[in-house]
């Protein structure tokens, strides 16, 4: 859970969704869309803002680094620290 889920979520949301949206709009709107979808799939209205902010940060990491590795590492660290 702490390793594989972050890997495929980053590929799907920051790779596929963010990349696809950027073909049709600017980064900020594309990042907003992918972060909203990311927060929505976690199906927790109370934590929606947390998941949304996480998605925004991961999207920015993708833009700054030019790849998915930064977001994957960030996501794995987050999951490991929160795992009970």
C-alpha atoms as a printed R data frame, in Angstrom:
   type eleno elety resid chain resno       x      y       z
1  ATOM     1    CA   UNK     A     1   0.000  0.000   0.000
2  ATOM     2    CA   UNK     A     2   2.748  2.442   0.932
3  ATOM     3    CA   UNK     A     3   4.792  1.735  -2.209
4  ATOM     4    CA   UNK     A     4   2.588  0.526  -5.035
5  ATOM     5    CA   UNK     A     5  -0.425  2.805  -4.549
6  ATOM     6    CA   UNK     A     6   1.669  6.008  -4.706
7  ATOM     7    CA   UNK     A     7   3.391  4.708  -7.818
8  ATOM     8    CA   UNK     A     8   0.218  4.052  -9.790
9  ATOM     9    CA   UNK     A     9  -1.603  7.134  -8.426
10 ATOM    10    CA   UNK     A    10   1.262  9.369  -9.544
11 ATOM    11    CA   UNK     A    11   1.349  7.733 -12.962
12 ATOM    12    CA   UNK     A    12  -2.412  8.124 -13.375
13 ATOM    13    CA   UNK     A    13  -2.988 11.586 -11.916
14 ATOM    14    CA   UNK     A    14   0.260 13.486 -12.444
15 ATOM    15    CA   UNK     A    15   1.277 11.551 -15.534
16 ATOM    16    CA   UNK     A    16  -1.838 10.771 -17.553
17 ATOM    17    CA   UNK     A    17  -4.462 13.227 -16.247
18 ATOM    18    CA   UNK     A    18  -2.194 16.252 -15.751
19 ATOM    19    CA   UNK     A    19  -0.376 15.605 -19.012
20 ATOM    20    CA   UNK     A    20  -3.605 15.173 -20.962
21 ATOM    21    CA   UNK     A    21  -5.230 18.273 -19.497
22 ATOM    22    CA   UNK     A    22  -2.143 20.357 -20.257
23 ATOM    23    CA   UNK     A    23  -2.645 19.620 -23.950
24 ATOM    24    CA   UNK     A    24  -5.871 21.631 -23.848
25 ATOM    25    CA   UNK     A    25  -5.281 24.224 -21.128
26 ATOM    26    CA   UNK     A    26  -2.552 25.838 -19.039
27 ATOM    27    CA   UNK     A    27  -0.737 24.162 -16.159
28 ATOM    28    CA   UNK     A    28  -2.719 25.872 -13.382
29 ATOM    29    CA   UNK     A    29  -6.105 24.736 -14.668
30 ATOM    30    CA   UNK     A    30  -4.770 21.262 -15.490
31 ATOM    31    CA   UNK     A    31  -3.277 20.977 -12.009
32 ATOM    32    CA   UNK     A    32  -6.575 22.076 -10.452
33 ATOM    33    CA   UNK     A    33  -8.453 19.410 -12.451
34 ATOM    34    CA   UNK     A    34  -6.085 16.564 -11.561
35 ATOM    35    CA   UNK     A    35  -5.995 17.584  -7.872
36 ATOM    36    CA   UNK     A    36  -9.806 17.691  -7.770
37 ATOM    37    CA   UNK     A    37 -10.044 14.225  -9.335
38 ATOM    38    CA   UNK     A    38  -7.337 12.924  -6.981
39 ATOM    39    CA   UNK     A    39  -9.206 14.214  -3.920
40 ATOM    40    CA   UNK     A    40 -12.530 12.912  -5.230
41 ATOM    41    CA   UNK     A    41 -11.351  9.318  -5.721
42 ATOM    42    CA   UNK     A    42 -10.371  9.133  -2.045
43 ATOM    43    CA   UNK     A    43 -14.085  9.510  -1.203
44 ATOM    44    CA   UNK     A    44 -13.634 11.394   2.062
45 ATOM    45    CA   UNK     A    45 -15.418 14.737   2.138
46 ATOM    46    CA   UNK     A    46 -13.854 15.709   5.472
47 ATOM    47    CA   UNK     A    47 -10.307 15.177   4.119
48 ATOM    48    CA   UNK     A    48 -11.054 16.493   0.619
49 ATOM    49    CA   UNK     A    49  -9.061 19.725   1.209
50 ATOM    50    CA   UNK     A    50  -6.043 17.726   2.406
51 ATOM    51    CA   UNK     A    51  -6.110 15.412  -0.612
52 ATOM    52    CA   UNK     A    52  -6.663 18.386  -2.916
53 ATOM    53    CA   UNK     A    53  -3.662 20.257  -1.492
54 ATOM    54    CA   UNK     A    54  -1.581 17.094  -1.749
55 ATOM    55    CA   UNK     A    55  -2.552 16.813  -5.422
56 ATOM    56    CA   UNK     A    56  -1.636 20.447  -6.068
57 ATOM    57    CA   UNK     A    57   1.790 19.996  -4.441
58 ATOM    58    CA   UNK     A    58   2.452 16.755  -6.323
59 ATOM    59    CA   UNK     A    59   1.472 18.485  -9.579
60 ATOM    60    CA   UNK     A    60   3.890 21.323  -8.856
61 ATOM    61    CA   UNK     A    61   6.632 18.793  -8.117
62 ATOM    62    CA   UNK     A    62   5.988 17.203 -11.500
63 ATOM    63    CA   UNK     A    63   6.271 20.545 -13.235
64 ATOM    64    CA   UNK     A    64   9.411 21.598 -11.332
65 ATOM    65    CA   UNK     A    65  11.249 18.295 -11.819
66 ATOM    66    CA   UNK     A    66   9.927 17.486 -15.277
67 ATOM    67    CA   UNK     A    67   9.078 13.939 -14.214
68 ATOM    68    CA   UNK     A    68   7.161 11.803 -11.763
69 ATOM    69    CA   UNK     A    69   9.956 10.784  -9.396
70 ATOM    70    CA   UNK     A    70   9.586 13.784  -7.064
71 ATOM    71    CA   UNK     A    71   5.868 13.181  -6.656
72 ATOM    72    CA   UNK     A    72   6.358  9.450  -6.193
73 ATOM    73    CA   UNK     A    73   8.922  9.976  -3.420
74 ATOM    74    CA   UNK     A    74   6.720 12.636  -1.784
75 ATOM    75    CA   UNK     A    75   3.703 10.334  -1.978
76 ATOM    76    CA   UNK     A    76   5.569  7.322  -0.585
77 ATOM    77    CA   UNK     A    77   6.972  9.361   2.313
78 ATOM    78    CA   UNK     A    78   3.513 10.714   3.094
79 ATOM    79    CA   UNK     A    79   1.963  7.232   3.081
80 ATOM    80    CA   UNK     A    80   4.756  5.688   5.176
81 ATOM    81    CA   UNK     A    81   4.506  8.453   7.794
82 ATOM    82    CA   UNK     A    82   0.716  8.130   8.020
83 ATOM    83    CA   UNK     A    83   0.527  4.328   7.898
84 ATOM    84    CA   UNK     A    84  -0.749  2.789  11.128
